[in-house]
Amino acid sequence: MLIDLFAKLDRLIAEENVERRDVGTTEIPRADIRVVGQMALIEAAIDLDLAATQDLDAFLAGDYWIQKRLEQLLAEVGMTFDDTSDLIWMPS
């Protein structure tokens, strides 16, 4: 699911950057999104018994525009972006 969602986000960013180039404004810079928490384990298809989650825990280092579009895409599939993901502990 997340692969499709992030592919759609990439397309939206590319389209937005074309529009921004056409009007001479600054393009959206490259972003770094790191999925953590339960969703990372679910997407990795690890054989664990995990409770269903409705939020995406992720570290997002990027433009505010990207966060807002990500939130919209997640809402379309009944999920939310957890903006407190920095509080998650992930074992190393």
C-alpha positions as a printed Julia matrix, in Angstrom:
92×3 Matrix{Float64}:
  0.0     0.0     0.0
  2.71    2.5     0.93
  4.64    1.88   -2.27
  1.62    2.98   -4.3
  0.98    5.93   -2.01
  4.56    7.18   -2.26
  4.57    6.66   -6.05
  1.47    8.87   -6.24
  3.16   11.44   -3.99
  6.2    11.43   -6.33
  3.91   12.09   -9.32
  2.18   14.97   -7.48
  5.56   16.51   -6.63
  6.73   16.2   -10.24
  3.53   17.84  -11.51
  3.82   20.64   -8.96
  7.44   21.24   -9.94
  6.48   21.54  -13.62
  3.88   24.16  -12.69
  6.4    26.0   -10.51
  9.01   26.0   -13.29
  6.42   27.36  -15.72
  5.69   30.36  -13.48
  9.29   30.83  -12.38
  8.97   29.93   -8.7
 11.15   27.71   -6.56
 10.7    23.97   -7.02
  9.96   21.63   -4.15
 13.32   20.31   -2.95
 14.1    16.65   -2.45
 12.65   15.2     0.78
 13.53   12.29    3.04
 10.68   10.2     4.47
 11.52    7.31    6.77
  8.68    5.02    7.79
  8.95    3.76   11.38
  6.73    2.07   13.94
  4.16   -0.63   13.19
  3.62    0.44    9.61
  7.29   -0.21    8.83
  6.92   -3.75   10.14
  3.61   -4.31    8.34
  5.06   -3.13    5.03
  8.14   -5.31    5.54
  5.77   -8.33    5.68
  7.5    -9.66    8.77
  5.65  -12.61   10.3
  4.49  -10.9    13.48
  1.1   -10.54   15.1
  0.59   -6.78   14.95
 -2.44   -4.73   15.84
 -3.92   -2.82   12.93
 -2.81    0.78   12.78
 -4.52    3.74   11.16
 -1.61    6.13   11.27
  1.66    6.41    9.46
  4.61    6.93   11.75
  7.36    8.53    9.72
 10.2    11.0     9.97
  9.66   13.59    7.26
 12.46   15.99    6.42
 11.07   18.07    3.61
  8.87   20.86    2.4
  5.58   21.58    4.17
  3.82   21.11    0.8
  4.93   17.46    0.83
  3.59   16.86    4.33
  0.19   18.34    3.4
 -0.08   16.21    0.23
  0.99   13.12    2.17
 -1.71   13.83    4.75
 -4.29   14.16    1.94
 -3.23   10.88    0.33
 -3.37    9.08    3.66
 -6.84   10.49    4.36
 -8.03    9.01    1.05
 -7.25    5.52    2.43
 -8.55    6.22    5.94
 -5.21    6.89    7.56
 -3.45    9.83    9.2
  0.12   11.1     9.39
  1.5    10.92   12.94
  3.43   14.12   13.45
  4.77   12.84   16.78
  6.83   10.08   15.16
  9.98   11.48   16.74
  8.7    10.01   20.03
  8.82    6.43   18.71
 11.59    4.19   19.88
 13.0     1.88   17.21
 15.59   -0.74   18.13
 18.86   -0.51   16.22
